[in-house]
Amino acid sequence: MMQERSEFSSKIGFVLAAAGSAVGLGNIWRFPYLAAKYGGGLFVLIYIFFITTFGYAIMTSEIAIGRKTRLSPIGAYAALDKRFKFIGVIAVLVAALIVPYYSVIGGWIIKYLVTFASGGHLAAAKDDFFVGFITSPLEPVLWQIVFVLLAAFVVFKGIKDGIEKVNKVLMPVLIALSLGIGIYAMTLPGALDGLKYYLIPDFSRFSMEGVLAAMGQMFYSLSLAMGIMITYGSYLSRKDDIKKSVKQIEVFDSGVAMLAGFMIVPAVFAFSGGSAEALSAGPGLMFITLPKVFGSMALSSLVGSAFFLMVLFAAITSGISLMEVVVSTLCDKYRISRNKSVAVTTIFTILMGVPSSLGNGIWSHITIFDLAILDFFDFVTNAVLMPVGALFMCIFIGYILKTDEIAEEANESSTIQTKRFYTVMVRYVAPVFIIAVLLSSVLATFGIIKW
């Protein structure tokens, strides 16, 4: 028997939960290194332009679809038009494929947190520490399971007592930790030069590669086309203002991303003297470069522990939202209890995460299209399925529903009237940029174009 749909108890509960989903690993390490790579403040300006234009329109659409239908993604699209149910299937598939490998990375974070908290900062700073850990046949899997169980426990508790309560605690603590580490990083010798590098736009480094990187970061950072905002929107009260909520979510999201830059770029700059290699270390920045930075600091165990605790909070809030998409879909589609749905999702996530974990070690010889297993799932979800799902959503809303139905839902309880802007973004602007992101990501992955 289908249970009455839960709701967030307050608007701030919804905003913090949605912001917690948006604030994930993409904000903590991906945003700072992309900003450092593509002109510092210039990248920040481009990113802010994208999130306040078509990023705003897409997020508004997803939340409005969820609240209007009161259903998870598959049921939501089916309720609007059965022919477009497949868009919801894509969204749920994205969440179901991301959460296992995301949990693997979440396990890595817990490992580093435990290492720094137990005084192992010198070991973590060694060149071979990270590789030795992820190539182990058992330890990464165990930490992955710990991460999954932490997220599953919160989802099991439900919307008000689990997701909302946890985000109300973790998000303020995450921001406080970010501020504290950022202020400490500013005191390091040479850090101010790094801050200038990060904040002052370098227009001589403008490139289409940087523009496309900012667009890709927007999708990843705002949790778009993953079914998350539709699912969370389905728990939103009809009296809450969607447009104001979206703006607040984007402020939280971009604010934490900026704070991450204040923490990381000045610290790495001070450590490396502005080395281009260190500043553009990419994914290795968090697990290889930063432990070296922390290891060279006074209070290295404390600072490193605080940093990885903050990153764990960001990862957990995102992992919770990804699991909730799958759990909500199972509850809606198969009319099973939330407890059973959480159990099924937890087992699925653990089993699906094992290949991504072992793909760095004993299964490293297994590749798909010359990509390691984790990298393959990351490519399929972020470079292919997310842009494809977002493109079809824009086509559906812009040309089938004619934007009126969703715009009216978004305008309900809102004093902000932006229907014309919204229509232009969804029908004309967003599809062009989404196609650009899709093509560039696929072509770059297979080496057809080189940036």
Summary of the structure (lengths in Angstrom):
residues: 451
radius of gyration: 20.9
end to end distance: 53.7
largest distance: 62.9
contacts: 1693
relative contact order: 0.19
helix: 78%
strand: 1%
